[in-house]
Amino acid sequence: MTKEENQELIPSLVVVKLFASCREIVGKDKITLKSTDKMITARDLRRMISELFPSLPTRIQFVIAVNHKIANDSTTISQVDEVAILPPVSGG
């Protein structure tokens, strides 16, 4: 097995910071998720979080931010990105 093939088998870890009511519902200020894919999308991340913490999406509609920008479902995420989940933000 080559070094590149071996690297593809190593799962990537994505650290996700939680803020405000997201943090209160989950009970942690950050979580680490493991993926066998080198890159995942925000949609994948939302699914993973919903499976691990099913009460979160039933209580609030959270948004995902990647590198300080709100992500859409197709935004790709790697383990070097800064990722956060936030409750909806309203202006006023």
C-alpha positions as CSV (number, residue, x, y, z in Angstrom):
1,M,0.0,0.0,0.0
2,T,1.4,3.4,-0.9
3,K,1.6,6.3,1.4
4,E,-1.3,8.1,-0.4
5,E,-3.5,5.1,-0.3
6,N,-2.8,4.7,3.5
7,Q,-3.6,8.5,4.0
8,E,-7.0,7.9,2.4
9,L,-7.9,5.3,5.0
10,I,-7.2,7.6,8.0
11,P,-10.4,9.2,9.2
12,S,-10.5,13.0,9.4
13,L,-11.6,14.8,12.5
14,V,-13.7,17.9,12.4
15,V,-13.9,20.0,15.5
16,V,-17.2,21.9,15.7
17,K,-17.7,24.7,18.2
18,L,-21.2,25.2,19.6
19,F,-22.7,28.6,20.7
20,A,-25.7,29.9,22.6
21,S,-28.7,27.6,22.7
22,C,-26.9,25.0,20.6
23,R,-24.3,24.6,23.4
24,E,-27.1,24.5,26.0
25,I,-29.0,21.7,24.2
26,V,-26.0,19.6,23.5
27,G,-24.3,20.3,26.9
28,K,-20.8,20.9,25.4
29,D,-19.0,23.9,23.9
30,K,-17.4,21.8,21.2
31,I,-17.7,18.3,19.7
32,T,-15.3,16.3,17.5
33,L,-16.8,14.3,14.6
34,K,-15.0,11.6,12.7
35,S,-15.5,11.1,9.0
36,T,-13.9,8.6,6.7
37,D,-14.1,11.1,3.9
38,K,-11.3,13.7,3.5
39,M,-13.9,16.4,2.7
40,I,-17.5,16.5,3.8
41,T,-20.2,19.0,3.0
42,A,-22.2,21.1,5.4
43,R,-25.2,18.9,4.6
44,D,-23.2,15.8,5.7
45,L,-22.2,17.6,8.9
46,R,-25.8,18.6,9.7
47,R,-26.8,14.9,9.2
48,M,-24.0,13.7,11.5
49,I,-24.9,16.2,14.2
50,S,-28.6,15.4,13.9
51,E,-27.9,11.7,14.3
52,L,-25.7,12.2,17.4
53,F,-27.9,14.8,19.0
54,P,-31.5,14.2,17.8
55,S,-32.9,16.8,20.2
56,L,-31.0,19.6,18.6
57,P,-32.8,19.9,15.2
58,T,-36.2,19.3,16.9
59,R,-35.7,22.2,19.2
60,I,-34.0,24.8,16.9
61,Q,-33.0,25.3,13.3
62,F,-29.3,25.8,13.6
63,V,-26.9,27.2,11.0
64,I,-23.4,26.0,10.2
65,A,-20.6,28.5,9.8
66,V,-17.3,27.6,8.2
67,N,-14.3,29.9,8.6
68,H,-16.6,32.6,10.0
69,K,-19.1,32.5,7.1
70,I,-22.6,31.0,7.1
71,A,-22.4,27.8,5.0
72,N,-24.9,26.4,2.5
73,D,-25.5,22.7,2.2
74,S,-22.8,22.2,-0.5
75,T,-20.0,24.0,1.3
76,T,-17.1,21.6,1.7
77,I,-15.5,21.2,5.1
78,S,-12.1,19.8,5.9
79,Q,-10.4,19.2,9.2
80,V,-8.4,22.4,9.0
81,D,-11.6,24.5,8.7
82,E,-13.0,26.4,11.7
83,V,-16.6,25.1,12.1
84,A,-19.4,26.3,14.3
85,I,-23.1,25.7,14.8
86,L,-25.2,28.6,15.8
87,P,-28.8,29.3,16.5
88,P,-30.6,31.4,13.9
89,V,-29.6,35.1,14.1
90,S,-32.2,37.8,13.9
91,G,-31.7,41.5,13.4
92,G,-33.4,44.2,15.2
